[in-house]
Structure formats: C-alpha cells, structure tokens
Amino acid sequence: MPFPIHRLRRLRRTEALRRLVRETRLDPAQFILPLFVCPGEGVRREIGAMPGNYQMSIDQLVEECAEVQSLGIGGVILFGLPESKDDMATGAYDENGIVQRAIRAIRKETPKLLVVTDVCNCEYTSHGHCGYVKDGDVDNDTTLQWLAKSALSHARAGADMVAPSDMMDGRVWAIRQALDANGFDKIPILAYAAKFASVFYGPFREAAESAPQFGDRRSYQMDPANGREAMREIELDIEEGADMIMVKPAMPYLDLISQARQRFDVPIAAYQVSGEYSMIVAAARNGWIDHDRAMMESLTSIARAGAGVILTYFAKPAARLL
C-alpha cells in the first residue's frame, strides 16, 4: 500500500478548500462590544492604554451604537463613569445615573440593538472596590443590596440583559429575586461566573477609572491557579438563576472555557479583556505581528474553545473583516 494514503494537506491546498472544511466559524452576531459612557456632550476621549477605544458622552455613544448595529454586531455592554463617586456607590443605582440615561438614549435611537449592562460598583465607589467596605474588606451581603438595586434600575431604563461582574457570593440570586419581584422576570442574567484576579485588566482600569485605592481584589476575584473552583462558581451561578455564564479573561483561560462548554448546557460567553486587546495592538504597532491575523486568530481560539458569545474590543474591526 503506497505511503501515505491519508494526506491531510489535500484539504489545505487552496483558500476555497480551507474555507469549505473550516470547523470554527466566526460571525459578528457573536460579538458584544464594551463601551464606556461618561458625562458631558460631544466627548470622545481616546483611552491611552486601549488605542481605538474611547470614553464617550451619551450623544457620541448613541452614534457609536448605530454603527455597531449597522455592522451586525450582537450587542454592546455598558460601563459608566459617573460625575461623582462616594463610599456607597450611589451612582450605580441612581435611576438618573449615567448608564441609566445612556440606556434610554440608545433605546430611543437604536431600539433593536441588544443592550447589556455591567452590574458592579467599582466605577462608582470613591475607594474603587466592588462593594461596601467594612474593616478593610468588601462586605458581601451589604453589597448584594447595591447590586440588586443597580440591576433593577438598568432593567427599568430598558436594558435587555444584566451582567453582574463583582464576584460576590449570592449576587445572581439577589438580582434574580429583585428583577422577578418587580415584573422583570423576562430579563436574563449573564453572570461573570469565573472571573479571575488577573493582571490583564490593567488597561480597563484606566478606561473605567476604577483602580482600587488600596489593596487589591483578590479576596473576591478568583485565584488564577484554580480551575476546579471555577467550575463550582459556574455551577452555583446557574443554580441561582443565571441564564448565561462568562469566563474572564478569555485566552489565558481557554481550558476553562472548554471545560465549561463540556459540563454545562447553558450559553457560554468569554471576555477578551483589555490587556489581551492592548497586547495585540501594541505588538502590531511595533511591527512584530500582523494586527488582523492576530485579532482573528485570537477570536477563533476563544470560539474554538467553546464560547458562543465573545465580549471583545475587536468587535468592530473583526466584523468589518468578516
């Protein structure tokens, strides 16, 4: 029998053949674009550590959302920069807060665009932590009350989905109870279920102006070494009522995305975070890698691991290529 019989290169010979047998396919509808909304009018301030991303006032945000919709991107997730901060994160659940006003403006101009909201407190607290600080640490159960009020205010403003990112124990249950009790039982929850205390969040903290003023977040965000614990976190969030779950960051945790896909029969999202984005952009600007190929390869790897939804700052350029 001649050698070799099986020549796998036969199906790699041309782009048409490669495209025909491609196992993992990307679609703009899989992407959610993170956006940062700030006070003012006519503001479009580029984020130094995240080239191509901006802090935008509501009028500029609405224009951005129109472009997002025209590209067929799946939706946006909103992060707010309030006019002022305090120890009680009051801007997070203010019915007339920056995110709440942004939701209403987007709903008016692009009513069909999916609007997801990040539910957390770090952008709104004067100390930069994700909840009520007591004796130098975040008090879990008091913080649940803030999160529930924030999620409810987002739903009242017109959000399609809420996404708690704080990593407090029991937050999904608290939010589900608040939404259901107030007639928002149809609003789904996308839980940041396995969110790690990662170095790759660095550029985001400039974008959201949310760096902690003391200590760090390792008492509530996960230890990067713990994969089995991530599966427990996901399982608990689903039991509490999460409709979708997320692994964050994405590329350093592809193994956990894959495990989650195999174990849990719910939609799986992954967040390609700011540091992942900025590394690729910086390397491309230095001529070390090809920007578009690195972008698409990284997104493909996340989808191949099992994520059906990808939160990514590459949503617009990737959508244009696709």
Buried (B, 14 or more C-beta within 10 A) or exposed (E): EEEEEEEEEEEEEEEEEEEEEEEEEBEBBBBBBBBBBBBBEEBBEEBEBBBEBBBBBBBBBBBBBBEBBEBEBBBBBBBBBBEEBEEBBBBBBBEEBBBBBBBBBBBEBBEEBBBBBBBBBBBBBEBBBBBBBEEEEBEBEBBBBBBBBBBBBBBBBBBBBBBBBBBBBBBBBBBBBBBEEEEBEEBBBBBBBBBBBBEBBBBBBBBBBBEBEEBEBEEBBBEBEBEEEBBEBBBBBBEBBBBBBBBBBBBBBBEBBBBBBEEBEBBBBBBBBBBBBBBBBBBBEEEEBEBBEBBBEBBBBBBBBBBEBBBBBBBBBBBEBB
